């Protein structure tokens, strides 16, 4: 059930638009990064995907996930079942990844959602 929530959150991030972050002078601050998650997000079939949203999610990934973990997380966009396999895996590496991925999902939803 928890995996479904996290996966749903990640997919919702790819489907919804993000709000502008504003500085003290009310000028929009855009944080755009490129990388595996941003590329997977833009390649997804979600109607609401945008460079701003996908770039924001990538920025959060850059702060919270190693590049190898970003590559694995990016694979979830095209193969959501892979996320379930990783979450249920008994491998220690997958357990550590899933903990980081969950933290990333929460942070991305707060920053970009």
Buried (B, 14 or more C-beta within 10 A) or exposed (E): EEBEEBBEBBBBBBBBEBEEEEEEEEEEEEBEBBBBBBBBBBEBEBEEBBEBBBBBBBBBBBEBBEEEBBBBBBBBBEEBEBBBEBBEEEEEEBEEBBEBBBEBBBBBBEBBB
